[in-house]
Amino acid sequence: MYQLAVLFLTAVLAGFALILVTEVAAAFLTSATIVNILVAVGAIAVIVFALAILVIATKTLLNKWVR
């Protein structure tokens, strides 16, 4: 259970890294379309895996509360 949460947390951090790297990559890439796609993929990764972490935390909290 905790390993899955850690995996999702690293995916969120990878999404943030992808968003931050695009600012540096924008200086080297001439295509704004590629930069926009990378930002969109990073944002989607952050949102999806942050929601997954919240679901895991809610399940854990409710399991301890119900017992």
C-alpha positions, -999 to 999 in steps of 0.1 A, spaced: 0 0 0 27 24 10 49 14 -20 20 24 -43 17 58 -26 54 64 -29 52 54 -66 24 79 -72 43 106 -53 73 101 -76 50 103 -106 37 137 -93 73 149 -88 81 137 -123 51 157 -136 64 188 -119 98 182 -133 84 179 -168 66 212 -164 98 229 -151 120 214 -178 99 229 -205 109 264 -194 145 255 -200 136 235 -232 117 265 -246 150 283 -250 164 255 -271 133 243 -290 119 264 -317 86 247 -317 61 261 -292 38 233 -299 62 207 -284 67 229 -253 29 232 -249 24 195 -252 51 188 -226 34 212 -202 0 196 -208 13 161 -202 31 172 -170 0 189 -157 -22 159 -165 3 136 -147 3 158 -116 -35 160 -114 -41 123 -120 -15 110 -95 -23 137 -69 -59 125 -71 -47 89 -68 -27 98 -36 -58 115 -22 -79 84 -28 -54 61 -11 -52 85 19 -90 87 21 -93 49 20 -67 45 47 -83 71 69 -118 56 65 -106 21 72 -90 32 105 -120 52 114 -146 25 107 -128 -2 127 
